[in-house]
Amino acid sequence: MQVHEAMSTTVVQLGPDHTLRQAAALMARRKVGSAIVVDPDGSGVGIITERDILNAIGTELDPDTERAADHITWEVVYASPAWTIEEAAAAMVRGGFRHLVVLDGDDVLGVISVRDIVRVWVQTSISA
């Protein structure tokens, strides 16, 4: 199975000036564990995850004043929609992360997470 068949197309996008509370609220509302951050000044596409927000709050940073820009991962590993889910899983293991942004050229198509991969593997093993 390929990434485009397993990825989530429910993608939360926000800007670098959103606060951590705003990012968390948007992610919670959409029931996703990450948000894509697009910098209009040209820094590219980044990602902020529930873990980033948790780490910030755990160090007593104020979620109402902390900007997402200060907690974004910009060195993102991007997945191709044509990758196999095994390739995506291997990239996650190598990088130690749970989400991959799926790009087609410069276009964000979705996000594939560990949860998406596990769901596919479980469905495949049940139907086998």
All heavy atoms as an XYZ file, in Angstrom:
963
protein
N       0.844     -1.185      0.000
C       0.000      0.000      0.000
C       0.887      1.246      0.000
O       1.938      1.262      0.627
C      -0.917     -0.009      1.219
C      -1.793      1.225      1.280
S      -3.060      1.189      2.541
C      -4.228      0.076      1.797
N       0.420      2.270     -0.676
C       1.178      3.508     -0.771
C       0.676      4.550      0.231
O      -0.462      4.492      0.704
C       1.096      4.071     -2.184
C       1.814      3.194     -3.199
C       1.746      3.780     -4.582
O       0.685      4.202     -5.034
N       2.875      3.804     -5.264
N       1.556      5.516      0.513
C       1.262      6.565      1.489
C      -0.039      7.287      1.158
O      -0.860      7.535      2.042
C       2.451      7.553      1.588
C       2.049      8.842      2.267
C       3.619      6.896      2.315
N      -0.262      7.608     -0.107
C      -1.473      8.372     -0.458
C      -2.755      7.617     -0.124
O      -3.809      8.227      0.056
C      -1.458      8.809     -1.928
C      -1.659      7.699     -2.904
N      -2.902      7.325     -3.352
C      -0.776      6.874     -3.516
C      -2.774      6.324     -4.200
N      -1.490      6.033     -4.314
N      -2.673      6.299      0.011
C      -3.849      5.505      0.351
C      -4.094      5.445      1.861
O      -5.197      5.126      2.290
C      -3.685      4.081     -0.180
C      -3.564      4.015     -1.689
C      -3.174      2.640     -2.163
O      -1.975      2.289     -2.077
O      -4.076      1.893     -2.604
N      -3.070      5.738      2.642
C      -3.171      5.613      4.104
C      -3.157      6.952      4.833
O      -3.577      7.027      5.981
C      -2.013      4.751      4.618
N      -2.696      7.996      4.176
C      -2.519      9.290      4.845
C      -3.848      9.938      5.193
O      -4.893      9.619      4.619
C      -1.718     10.247      3.970
C      -2.475     10.724      2.760
S      -1.478     11.780      1.712
C      -2.730     12.339      0.567
N      -3.780     10.852      6.112
C      -4.932     11.670      6.472
C      -4.890     12.944      5.639
O      -3.849     13.587      5.530
C      -4.892     12.028      7.950
O      -5.910     12.944      8.252
N      -6.013     13.274      5.060
C      -6.080     14.527      4.313
C      -6.687     15.635      5.173
O      -6.811     16.770      4.725
C      -6.900     14.358      3.019
O      -8.193     13.854      3.342
C      -6.197     13.406      2.057
N      -7.047     15.291      6.414
C      -7.499     16.301      7.368
C      -6.244     16.951      7.932
O      -5.578     16.389      8.803
C      -8.320     15.663      8.505
O      -9.435     14.996      7.935
C      -8.787     16.720      9.499
N      -5.889     18.083      7.381
C      -4.645     18.758      7.740
C      -4.971     20.111      8.348
O      -5.711     20.896      7.758
C      -3.738     18.947      6.508
C      -2.473     19.699      6.866
C      -3.391     17.592      5.897
N      -4.430     20.354      9.517
C      -4.562     21.671     10.142
C      -3.369     22.493      9.692
O      -2.223     22.055      9.818
C      -4.583     21.555     11.680
C      -4.551     22.929     12.322
C      -5.793     20.772     12.141
N      -3.634     23.670      9.136
C      -2.564     24.585      8.762
C      -2.677     25.844      9.603
O      -3.778     26.336      9.839
C      -2.636     24.951      7.283
C      -2.230     23.824      6.387
C      -1.979     24.287      4.954
O      -1.936     25.464      4.650
N      -1.813     23.325      4.071
N      -1.537     26.317     10.061
C      -1.514     27.556     10.816
C      -0.253     28.322     10.481
O       0.634     27.816      9.813
C      -1.648     27.287     12.320
C      -0.707     26.279     12.966
C       0.501     26.974     13.545
C      -1.456     25.558     14.057
N      -0.210     29.546     10.955
C       0.945     30.396     10.704
C       1.880     30.403     11.893
O       1.509     30.003     13.001
N       3.095     30.870     11.708
C       4.082     30.875     12.779
C       3.731     31.792     13.939
O       4.251     31.636     15.048
C       5.375     31.321     12.094
C       4.950     31.972     10.827
C       3.629     31.384     10.450
N       2.813     32.741     13.733
C       2.435     33.662     14.812
C       1.274     33.169     15.670
O       0.919     33.823     16.646
C       2.112     35.047     14.243
C       3.365     35.750     13.745
O       4.443     35.521     14.327
O       3.261     36.510     12.776
N       0.706     32.031     15.338
C      -0.316     31.457     16.213
C       0.327     31.125     17.563
O       1.493     30.744     17.632
C      -0.885     30.168     15.622
C      -1.940     30.379     14.600
N      -1.643     30.720     13.299
C      -3.287     30.308     14.678
C      -2.773     30.826     12.615
N      -3.787     30.591     13.431
N      -0.449     31.255     18.628
C       0.068     30.855     19.940
C      -0.045     29.335     20.066
O      -0.763     28.676     19.306
C      -0.735     31.501     21.090
O      -2.069     30.979     21.062
C      -0.729     33.020     20.984
N       0.655     28.798     21.061
C       0.562     27.363     21.306
C      -0.865     26.972     21.674
O      -1.338     25.911     21.277
C       1.532     26.943     22.408
C       3.012     27.025     22.053
C       3.854     26.517     23.212
C       3.330     26.256     20.781
N      -1.557     27.820     22.425
C      -2.946     27.500     22.779
C      -3.817     27.442     21.522
O      -4.656     26.554     21.378
C      -3.520     28.503     23.762
C      -4.940     28.087     24.214
C      -5.511     28.958     25.298
N      -4.693     29.092     26.470
C      -4.588     28.188     27.464
N      -5.262     27.054     27.379
N      -3.831     28.432     28.507
N      -3.628     28.382     20.610
C      -4.407     28.372     19.372
C      -4.101     27.112     18.553
O      -5.006     26.485     18.010
C      -4.109     29.620     18.536
C      -4.648     30.901     19.133
C      -4.119     32.132     18.414
O      -2.952     32.177     17.994
N      -4.982     33.129     18.265
N      -2.821     26.762     18.483
C      -2.434     25.554     17.750
C      -3.072     24.323     18.379
O      -3.645     23.479     17.679
C      -0.913     25.416     17.724
N      -2.995     24.225     19.707
C      -3.578     23.074     20.407
C      -5.089     23.013     20.197
O      -5.648     21.930     19.981
C      -3.242     23.149     21.891
N      -5.754     24.158     20.243
C      -7.206     24.191     20.060
C      -7.593     23.731     18.656
O      -8.546     22.953     18.484
C      -7.750     25.593     20.341
N      -6.867     24.195     17.655
C      -7.153     23.782     16.277
C      -6.927     22.287     16.094
O      -7.734     21.595     15.466
C      -6.275     24.558     15.297
C      -6.619     26.031     15.104
C      -5.504     26.746     14.348
C      -7.939     26.167     14.365
N      -5.827     21.777     16.653
C      -5.529     20.358     16.542
C      -6.582     19.523     17.275
O      -7.029     18.491     16.755
C      -4.122     20.085     17.073
C      -3.035     20.654     16.172
S      -1.402     20.814     16.932
C      -1.071     19.176     17.520
N      -6.984     19.954     18.459
C      -7.988     19.217     19.234
C      -9.331     19.197     18.502
O     -10.004     18.157     18.444
C      -8.135     19.840     20.617
N      -9.709     20.333     17.950
C     -10.985     20.422     17.230
C     -11.028     19.469     16.046
O     -12.050     18.871     15.756
C     -11.189     21.859     16.754
C     -12.620     22.204     16.433
C     -12.806     23.678     16.237
N     -11.813     24.372     17.066
C     -11.432     25.627     16.936
N     -11.974     26.380     16.053
N     -10.521     26.163     17.709
N      -9.912     19.337     15.341
C      -9.852     18.465     14.161
C      -9.428     17.039     14.514
O      -9.351     16.184     13.648
C      -8.871     19.033     13.143
C      -9.260     20.394     12.563
C     -10.495     20.433     11.719
N     -10.407     20.154     10.321
C      -9.669     20.766      9.424
N      -8.834     21.712      9.758
N      -9.741     20.435      8.160
N      -9.093     16.805     15.796
C      -8.694     15.471     16.281
C      -7.464     14.940     15.550
O      -7.430     13.791     15.090
C      -9.856     14.494     16.186
C     -11.008     14.894     17.061
C     -12.125     13.882     17.018
C     -13.124     14.249     18.064
N     -14.442     14.438     17.717
N      -6.434     15.813     15.452
C      -5.169     15.427     14.839
C      -4.024     15.740     15.796
O      -4.173     16.557     16.701
C      -4.941     16.146     13.484
C      -6.002     15.742     12.470
C      -4.907     17.654     13.647
N      -2.898     15.077     15.601
C      -1.762     15.247     16.501
C      -0.673     16.162     15.986
O       0.383     16.275     16.601
N      -0.939     16.830     14.853
C       0.063     17.736     14.305
C      -0.621     18.810     13.472
O      -1.770     18.657     13.061
C       1.071     16.971     13.434
O       0.427     16.435     12.297
N       0.122     19.875     13.237
C      -0.362     20.944     12.367
C       0.780     21.356     11.444
O       1.947     21.386     11.857
C      -0.829     22.152     13.182
N       0.428     21.657     10.230
C       1.387     22.142      9.246
C       1.522     23.638      9.451
O       0.515     24.342      9.575
C       0.904     21.845      7.811
C       0.616     20.361      7.624
C       1.891     22.371      6.781
C       1.779     19.454      7.910
N       2.750     24.110      9.471
C       2.992     25.537      9.646
C       3.589     26.065      8.353
O       4.635     25.598      7.902
C       3.938     25.817     10.831
C       4.100     27.305     11.045
C       3.409     25.147     12.103
N       2.890     27.008      7.771
C       3.341     27.620      6.523
C       3.784     29.035      6.847
O       3.023     29.828      7.394
C       2.218     27.627      5.464
C       2.694     28.286      4.189
C       1.733     26.209      5.205
N       5.037     29.322      6.535
C       5.581     30.654      6.788
C       5.429     31.482      5.515
O       6.060     31.186      4.500
C       7.052     30.556      7.182
C       7.639     31.895      7.571
O       6.982     32.929      7.343
O       8.750     31.906      8.100
N       4.605     32.517      5.556
C       4.401     33.329      4.357
C       5.660     34.077      3.911
O       5.731     34.543      2.782
C       3.297     34.303      4.763
C       3.327     34.343      6.244
C       3.844     33.001      6.701
N       6.657     34.162      4.783
C       7.900     34.845      4.416
C       8.892     33.909      3.741
O      10.034     34.290      3.504
C       8.537     35.484      5.651
C       7.658     36.597      6.208
O       6.989     37.278      5.401
O       7.627     36.767      7.434
N       8.474     32.678      3.482
C       9.291     31.809      2.656
C      10.174     30.816      3.347
O      11.056     30.251      2.720
N       9.968     30.530      4.629
C      10.792     29.523      5.297
C      10.369     28.106      4.948
O      10.966     27.155      5.405
C      10.745     29.714      6.821
O      11.350     30.927      7.178
N       9.312     27.970      4.179
C       8.863     26.650      3.771
C       7.772     26.110      4.658
O       7.060     26.847      5.330
N       7.650     24.789      4.655
C       6.622     24.096      5.413
C       7.268     23.433      6.618
O       8.251     22.701      6.483
C       5.927     23.029      4.535
C       4.936     22.217      5.341
C       5.245     23.682      3.346
N       6.711     23.702      7.786
C       7.176     23.068      9.008
C       6.035     22.309      9.652
O       4.924     22.255      9.120
N       6.312     21.731     10.804
C       5.294     20.971     11.514
C       5.425     21.230     13.008
O       6.539     21.410     13.521
C       5.403     19.457     11.191
C       4.204     18.688     11.746
C       6.705     18.877     11.691
C       4.095     17.249     11.215
N       4.298     21.304     13.675
C       4.266     21.363     15.132
C       3.378     20.205     15.570
O       2.333     19.952     14.958
C       3.775     22.724     15.667
C       3.961     22.789     17.181
C       2.364     23.022     15.244
C       3.831     24.207     17.757
N       3.818     19.500     16.589
C       3.095     18.318     17.034
C       2.622     18.483     18.470
O       3.058     19.383     19.191
C       3.975     17.063     16.953
O       5.027     17.171     17.918
C       4.543     16.863     15.550
N       1.759     17.573     18.868
C       1.289     17.567     20.249
C       2.454     17.445     21.219
O       2.449     18.047     22.288
C       0.272     16.446     20.455
C       0.810     15.080     20.090
C      -0.258     14.050     19.766
O      -1.465     14.346     19.857
O       0.125     12.926     19.410
N       3.480     16.714     20.829
C       4.673     16.565     21.678
C       5.392     17.906     21.852
O       5.845     18.233     22.949
C       5.628     15.538     21.078
C       6.847     15.281     21.958
C       7.825     14.322     21.326
N       7.196     13.043     21.060
C       7.756     12.079     20.351
N       8.945     12.253     19.817
N       7.139     10.942     20.152
N       5.490     18.703     20.780
C       6.118     20.023     20.872
C       5.370     20.913     21.862
O       5.978     21.618     22.674
C       6.147     20.707     19.501
C       6.971     19.954     18.476
O       8.024     19.387     18.843
O       6.559     19.933     17.305
N       4.054     20.886     21.786
C       3.235     21.710     22.684
C       3.361     21.213     24.118
O       3.532     22.011     25.053
C       1.772     21.721     22.208
C       1.691     22.430     20.841
C       0.868     22.399     23.229
C       0.365     22.290     20.130
N       3.327     19.901     24.303
C       3.468     19.326     25.633
C       4.818     19.666     26.249
O       4.907     20.038     27.433
C       3.278     17.810     25.557
C       3.244     17.049     26.860
C       2.055     17.477     27.702
C       3.170     15.553     26.578
N       5.876     19.575     25.456
C       7.214     19.924     25.960
C       7.287     21.384     26.388
O       7.889     21.711     27.410
C       8.287     19.634     24.909
C       8.561     18.156     24.750
O       8.252     17.340     25.607
N       9.119     17.795     23.607
N       6.681     22.266     25.620
C       6.701     23.689     25.961
C       5.947     23.954     27.252
O       6.442     24.650     28.155
C       6.102     24.516     24.823
N       4.768     23.390     27.384
C       3.970     23.607     28.591
C       4.625     22.930     29.791
O       4.610     23.463     30.897
C       2.522     23.123     28.373
C       1.847     24.028     27.333
C       1.738     23.117     29.680
C       0.502     23.542     26.859
N       5.259     21.779     29.551
C       5.951     21.069     30.620
C       7.134     21.826     31.184
O       7.552     21.592     32.325
N       7.672     22.748     30.408
C       8.769     23.589     30.899
C       8.258     24.948     31.359
O       9.015     25.910     31.465
C       9.874     23.766     29.839
O       9.305     24.351     28.666
C      10.529     22.451     29.494
N       6.941     24.999     31.597
C       6.259     26.156     32.167
C       6.226     27.387     31.263
O       6.132     28.516     31.735
C       6.829     26.497     33.545
C       6.659     25.347     34.522
C       7.125     25.666     35.931
O       7.339     26.846     36.262
O       7.254     24.702     36.693
N       6.308     27.160     29.953
C       6.112     28.267     29.024
C       4.620     28.570     28.933
O       3.781     27.677     29.058
C       6.681     27.920     27.655
C       8.200     27.717     27.618
C       8.646     27.245     26.239
C       8.937     28.984     28.013
N       4.291     29.815     28.706
C       2.894     30.248     28.678
C       2.293     29.981     27.294
O       2.691     30.601     26.302
C       2.820     31.740     29.007
C       1.404     32.285     29.069
O       0.447     31.551     28.715
O       1.251     33.451     29.488
N       1.300     29.083     27.206
C       0.726     28.761     25.899
C      -0.037     29.916     25.266
O      -0.317     29.888     24.069
C      -0.206     27.580     26.203
C      -0.525     27.707     27.649
C       0.691     28.332     28.286
N      -0.345     30.941     26.057
C      -1.057     32.093     25.509
C      -0.126     33.138     24.906
O      -0.581     34.021     24.172
C      -1.932     32.741     26.582
C      -3.080     31.830     26.986
O      -3.735     31.285     26.069
O      -3.311     31.655     28.191
N       1.155     33.046     25.210
C       2.102     34.020     24.654
C       3.175     33.369     23.781
O       3.757     34.047     22.935
C       2.796     34.825     25.776
O       3.497     33.927     26.636
C       1.781     35.636     26.564
N       3.424     32.081     23.981
C       4.423     31.380     23.163
C       3.904     31.218     21.746
O       2.803     30.729     21.527
C       4.729     29.996     23.737
C       5.680     29.995     24.881
C       7.063     30.481     24.510
O       7.662     29.987     23.528
O       7.554     31.372     25.221
N       4.736     31.613     20.797
C       4.361     31.494     19.392
C       4.759     30.131     18.838
O       5.776     29.570     19.216
C       5.048     32.580     18.585
C       4.627     33.985     18.943
C       5.476     35.006     18.243
N       6.494     34.338     17.431
C       6.930     34.750     16.257
N       6.501     35.857     15.755
N       7.835     34.092     15.580
N       3.952     29.638     17.957
C       4.247     28.355     17.303
C       5.616     28.388     16.626
O       6.334     27.384     16.629
C       3.157     28.025     16.287
N       5.994     29.542     16.088
C       7.266     29.666     15.370
C       8.458     29.208     16.196
O       9.443     28.709     15.649
C       7.481     31.104     14.923
N       8.362     29.347     17.506
C       9.482     28.987     18.370
C       9.510     27.504     18.714
O      10.412     27.054     19.428
C       9.434     29.827     19.652
C       9.581     31.308     19.349
O      10.326     31.663     18.408
O       8.934     32.119     20.045
N       8.555     26.744     18.214
C       8.462     25.324     18.557
C       8.264     24.433     17.329
O       8.000     23.245     17.460
C       7.322     25.111     19.563
C       7.516     25.937     20.783
N       8.335     25.557     21.818
C       7.044     27.160     21.109
C       8.342     26.505     22.736
N       7.565     27.496     22.333
N       8.433     25.004     16.170
C       8.233     24.299     14.904
C       9.488     23.517     14.534
O      10.600     23.983     14.737
C       7.934     25.307     13.774
C       6.626     26.019     14.039
C       7.911     24.625     12.418
C       6.416     27.218     13.143
N       9.261     22.365     13.953
C      10.355     21.630     13.321
C      10.361     22.025     11.850
O       9.384     21.778     11.127
C      10.133     20.111     13.452
O      10.073     19.782     14.838
C      11.252     19.332     12.779
N      11.433     22.698     11.439
C      11.548     23.115     10.038
C      12.298     22.094      9.203
O      12.125     22.023      8.000
C      12.249     24.471      9.919
C      11.417     25.607     10.413
C      11.625     26.333     11.549
C      10.232     26.147      9.828
N      10.645     27.284     11.695
C       9.776     27.195     10.647
C       9.506     25.834      8.682
C       8.639     27.935     10.359
C       8.368     26.581      8.394
C       7.949     27.618      9.226
N      13.147     21.292      9.851
C      13.907     20.271      9.121
C      13.035     19.032      9.007
O      13.310     17.991      9.596
C      15.223     19.939      9.822
C      16.204     21.095      9.913
C      15.850     22.066     11.043
O      15.347     21.620     12.095
O      16.056     23.270     10.855
N      11.973     19.158      8.259
C      10.961     18.112      8.151
C      11.389     17.087      7.110
O      11.922     17.432      6.059
C       9.598     18.737      7.751
C       8.542     17.668      7.557
C       9.158     19.749      8.796
N      11.141     15.816      7.420
C      11.289     14.750      6.438
C       9.932     14.637      5.753
O       8.914     14.433      6.416
C      11.671     13.419      7.110
C      11.681     12.286      6.087
C      13.017     13.542      7.802
N       9.924     14.824      4.474
C       8.681     14.777      3.709
C       8.525     13.413      3.067
O       9.502     12.806      2.626
C       8.675     15.845      2.612
C       8.863     17.239      3.142
C      10.056     17.918      2.963
C       7.838     17.867      3.832
C      10.227     19.203      3.456
C       7.996     19.154      4.328
C       9.192     19.810      4.137
O       9.358     21.071      4.629
N       7.299     12.938      3.003
C       7.000     11.678      2.326
C       6.419     11.975      0.957
O       5.698     12.957      0.772
C       6.002     10.864      3.146
N       6.720     11.117      0.039
C       6.092     11.167     -1.279
C       4.802     10.355     -1.212
O       4.754      9.322     -0.533
C       7.029     10.545     -2.314
O       6.319     10.223     -3.496
N       3.773     10.778     -1.915
C       2.538      9.991     -1.919
C       2.746      8.592     -2.514
O       1.978      7.673     -2.234
C       1.572     10.821     -2.756
C       2.408     11.799     -3.495
C       3.664     11.992     -2.723
N       3.813      8.421     -3.287
C       4.087      7.124     -3.920
C       4.916      6.184     -3.040
O       5.093      5.015     -3.389
C       4.808      7.343     -5.255
N       5.427      6.685     -1.907
C       6.158      5.793     -0.998
C       5.232      4.679     -0.539
O       4.019      4.869     -0.425
C       6.610      6.531      0.245
C       7.819      7.382      0.126
C       8.478      7.763     -1.001
C       8.503      8.002      1.226
N       9.522      8.577     -0.666
C       9.557      8.734      0.683
C       8.303      8.007      2.602
C      10.444      9.465      1.484
C       9.174      8.722      3.404
C      10.236      9.446      2.840
N       5.833      3.542     -0.202
C       5.059      2.499      0.465
C       4.926      2.892      1.939
O       5.714      3.699      2.454
C       5.758      1.132      0.385
O       6.985      1.192      1.120
C       6.007      0.713     -1.067
N       3.945      2.309      2.613
C       3.816      2.620      4.035
C       5.003      2.058      4.815
O       5.368      2.602      5.852
C       2.464      2.178      4.626
C       2.242      0.689      4.487
C       1.333      2.976      4.027
C       1.042      0.189      5.268
N       5.634      1.026      4.288
C       6.852      0.509      4.932
C       7.980      1.530      4.855
O       8.733      1.698      5.823
C       7.271     -0.822      4.295
C       6.336     -1.986      4.590
C       5.065     -2.003      3.734
O       4.967     -1.246      2.749
O       4.152     -2.776      4.071
N       8.102      2.217      3.720
C       9.110      3.275      3.595
C       8.815      4.416      4.567
O       9.738      4.963      5.187
C       9.153      3.823      2.158
C       9.738      2.859      1.153
C       9.604      3.379     -0.269
O       8.465      3.664     -0.713
O      10.658      3.482     -0.944
N       7.553      4.770      4.708
C       7.175      5.832      5.650
C       7.492      5.412      7.082
O       8.048      6.198      7.856
C       5.685      6.166      5.500
N       7.152      4.175      7.422
C       7.434      3.679      8.773
C       8.933      3.680      9.044
O       9.376      4.085     10.132
C       6.860      2.272      8.951
N       9.727      3.259      8.073
C      11.189      3.240      8.244
C      11.732      4.656      8.444
O      12.615      4.877      9.278
C      11.849      2.574      7.035
N      11.207      5.632      7.708
C      11.644      7.025      7.865
C      11.310      7.534      9.264
O      12.104      8.244      9.884
C      11.004      7.915      6.798
N      10.137      7.160      9.773
C       9.747      7.577     11.122
C      10.668      6.964     12.176
O      11.076      7.647     13.121
C       8.292      7.180     11.401
C       7.283      7.991     10.626
S       5.624      7.402     11.032
C       4.687      8.177      9.737
N      10.990      5.692     12.007
C      11.884      5.027     12.961
C      13.267      5.671     12.922
O      13.844      5.984     13.969
C      11.965      3.509     12.665
C      13.089      2.855     13.460
C      10.628      2.840     12.965
N      13.794      5.891     11.725
C      15.120      6.530     11.595
C      15.146      7.916     12.227
O      16.108      8.289     12.876
C      15.515      6.644     10.122
C      16.140      5.425      9.526
C      16.769      5.709      8.158
N      15.889      6.411      7.232
C      15.004      5.823      6.424
N      14.873      4.511      6.424
N      14.269      6.542      5.608
N      14.091      8.687     12.016
C      14.068     10.064     12.492
C      13.544     10.232     13.909
O      13.681     11.296     14.502
N      12.917      9.201     14.449
C      12.375      9.283     15.802
C      11.154     10.180     15.911
O      10.961     10.854     16.918
N      10.318     10.195     14.891
C       9.105     11.009     14.936
C       7.909     10.179     14.506
O       8.059      9.060     14.022
C       9.232     12.280     14.083
C       9.936     12.074     12.774
C       9.284     11.510     11.694
C      11.257     12.439     12.631
C       9.928     11.316     10.487
C      11.918     12.234     11.418
C      11.252     11.680     10.360
N       6.704     10.751     14.697
C       5.462     10.007     14.476
C       4.600     10.557     13.354
O       3.523     10.026     13.107
C       4.651      9.975     15.771
C       5.385      9.263     16.896
C       4.625      9.356     18.185
N       4.554     10.764     18.597
C       3.728     11.231     19.508
N       2.888     10.438     20.117
N       3.731     12.506     19.825
N       5.042     11.624     12.700
C       4.251     12.240     11.625
C       5.167     12.572     10.453
O       6.284     13.049     10.662
C       3.609     13.548     12.103
C       2.693     13.383     13.263
N       3.134     13.402     14.556
C       1.358     13.201     13.317
C       2.100     13.238     15.366
N       1.015     13.118     14.642
N       4.668     12.365      9.253
C       5.362     12.782      8.036
C       4.411     13.637      7.208
O       3.258     13.248      6.981
C       5.765     11.576      7.176
C       6.910     10.701      7.634
C       6.993      9.453      6.755
C       8.212     11.465      7.584
N       4.896     14.768      6.775
C       4.130     15.615      5.856
C       4.260     15.001      4.467
O       5.356     14.644      4.036
C       4.673     17.062      5.861
C       3.917     17.926      4.864
C       4.613     17.654      7.260
N       3.143     14.859      3.790
C       3.131     14.278      2.449
C       3.036     15.417      1.439
O       2.079     16.199      1.457
C       1.956     13.293      2.260
C       2.010     12.666      0.868
C       1.977     12.223      3.345
N       4.066     15.509      0.603
C       4.137     16.573     -0.399
C       4.114     16.001     -1.804
O       4.689     14.947     -2.059
C       5.431     17.378     -0.252
C       5.622     18.279      0.950
C       6.948     19.017      0.834
C       4.487     19.278      1.080
N       3.489     16.739     -2.694
C       3.586     16.496     -4.121
C       4.122     17.793     -4.700
O       3.382     18.771     -4.818
C       2.218     16.146     -4.696
C       2.287     15.771     -6.169
O       3.399     15.512     -6.672
O       1.230     15.734     -6.822
N       5.403     17.824     -4.988
C       6.057     19.077     -5.359
C       6.070     19.979     -4.142
O       6.568     19.603     -3.084
N       5.469     21.160     -4.257
C       5.364     22.079     -3.122
C       3.999     22.011     -2.440
O       3.740     22.743     -1.492
C       5.607     23.526     -3.593
C       7.050     23.759     -4.000
O       7.931     23.041     -3.494
O       7.294     24.667     -4.817
N       3.120     21.149     -2.924
C       1.761     21.069     -2.399
C       1.659     20.057     -1.267
O       2.063     18.892     -1.416
C       0.775     20.669     -3.499
C       0.694     21.700     -4.615
O       0.826     22.906     -4.313
O       0.508     21.295     -5.775
N       1.098     20.496     -0.133
C       0.840     19.600      0.982
C      -0.421     18.805      0.657
O      -1.492     19.375      0.468
C       0.649     20.385      2.307
C       0.262     19.442      3.434
C       1.899     21.168      2.660
N      -0.263     17.472      0.593
C      -1.406     16.598      0.301
C      -2.040     16.050      1.572
O      -3.228     15.742      1.587
C      -0.970     15.418     -0.562
C      -0.404     15.726     -1.942
C      -0.079     14.426     -2.664
C      -1.384     16.560     -2.750
N      -1.215     15.906      2.603
C      -1.723     15.322      3.834
C      -0.606     15.043      4.801
O       0.525     15.506      4.640
N      -0.944     14.242      5.814
C       0.014     13.811      6.825
C      -0.212     12.330      7.047
O      -1.359     11.882      7.110
C      -0.186     14.579      8.149
C       0.712     14.027      9.249
C       0.075     16.072      7.963
N       0.870     11.588      7.149
C       0.753     10.187      7.534
C       1.397     10.038      8.903
O       2.478     10.581      9.144
C       1.347      9.209      6.500
C       1.019      7.764      6.894
C       2.826      9.437      6.280
C       1.193      6.758      5.781
N       0.690      9.361      9.784
C       1.165      9.188     11.150
C       1.352      7.709     11.463
O       0.886      6.839     10.712
C       0.165      9.800     12.143
O      -1.020      9.029     12.150
N       1.985      7.447     12.580
C       2.120      6.074     13.040
C       0.736      5.442     13.169
O       0.531      4.287     12.792
C       2.893      6.028     14.384
C       2.819      4.650     15.004
C       4.337      6.456     14.189
N      -0.221      6.204     13.665
C      -1.587      5.692     13.819
C      -2.160      5.243     12.479
O      -2.819      4.197     12.399
C      -2.477      6.766     14.434
C      -3.902      6.293     14.671
C      -4.756      7.374     15.292
N      -4.144      7.818     16.530
C      -4.280      9.034     17.039
N      -5.011      9.929     16.421
N      -3.706      9.365     18.164
N      -1.921      6.014     11.424
C      -2.417      5.640     10.096
C      -1.800      4.320      9.636
O      -2.482      3.452      9.088
C      -2.097      6.729      9.062
C      -2.769      8.047      9.345
O      -3.934      8.043      9.796
O      -2.121      9.099      9.119
N      -0.502      4.183      9.858
C       0.201      2.967      9.434
C      -0.290      1.761     10.216
O      -0.567      0.698      9.642
C       1.726      3.160      9.563
C       2.195      4.197      8.522
C       2.467      1.831      9.384
C       3.622      4.654      8.679
N      -0.430      1.899     11.524
C      -0.922      0.791     12.348
C      -2.334      0.402     11.914
O      -2.659     -0.791     11.798
C      -0.867      1.152     13.849
C      -1.608      0.121     14.685
C       0.577      1.281     14.307
N      -3.177      1.389     11.650
C      -4.542      1.117     11.199
C      -4.538      0.267      9.930
O      -5.257     -0.734      9.828
C      -5.296      2.431     10.954
C      -6.712      2.247     10.421
C      -7.420      3.577     10.134
N      -6.592      4.622      9.562
C      -6.266      4.716      8.274
N      -6.674      3.808      7.417
N      -5.520      5.708      7.830
N      -3.699      0.628      8.965
C      -3.620     -0.115      7.707
C      -3.115     -1.534      7.961
O      -3.673     -2.505      7.425
C      -2.705      0.616      6.698
C      -2.353     -0.279      5.521
C      -3.369      1.892      6.219
N      -2.083     -1.669      8.767
C      -1.532     -3.003      9.038
C      -2.554     -3.885      9.752
O      -2.675     -5.057      9.455
C      -0.237     -2.894      9.836
C       0.928     -2.463      8.984
C       1.014     -2.485      7.618
C       2.170     -1.940      9.432
N       2.227     -1.996      7.205
C       2.956     -1.655      8.303
C       2.691     -1.668     10.686
C       4.248     -1.145      8.377
C       3.975     -1.156     10.775
C       4.744     -0.898      9.628
N      -3.307     -3.325     10.680
C      -4.322     -4.102     11.397
C      -5.432     -4.509     10.425
O      -5.859     -5.673     10.403
C      -4.886     -3.320     12.610
C      -6.144     -3.982     13.153
C      -3.824     -3.198     13.685
N      -5.907     -3.581      9.609
C      -6.958     -3.907      8.636
C      -6.492     -4.960      7.662
O      -7.251     -5.859      7.290
C      -7.401     -2.640      7.891
C      -8.190     -1.683      8.742
C      -8.455     -0.358      8.025
O      -7.857     -0.034      7.019
N      -9.372      0.416      8.600
N      -5.238     -4.873      7.249
C      -4.690     -5.843      6.303
C      -4.600     -7.224      6.936
O      -4.938     -8.229      6.315
C      -3.292     -5.398      5.813
O      -3.429     -4.102      5.205
C      -2.720     -6.367      4.799
N      -4.173     -7.283      8.201
C      -4.028     -8.593      8.849
C      -5.391     -9.213      9.173
O      -5.543    -10.420      9.148
C      -3.187     -8.471     10.122
O      -3.876     -7.763     11.121
N      -6.396     -8.370      9.442
C      -7.737     -8.897      9.723
C      -8.372     -9.474      8.460
O      -9.032    -10.503      8.500
C      -8.634     -7.792     10.329
C      -8.172     -7.472     11.749
C     -10.100     -8.198     10.324
C      -8.871     -6.290     12.374
N      -8.149     -8.786      7.335
C      -8.783     -9.243      6.087
C      -7.997    -10.359      5.407
O      -8.456    -10.905      4.417
C      -8.989     -8.065      5.137
O      -7.757     -7.494      4.785
N      -6.825    -10.686      5.933
C      -6.006    -11.740      5.307
C      -6.439    -13.123      5.724
O      -7.103    -13.391      6.630
C      -4.548    -11.553      5.675
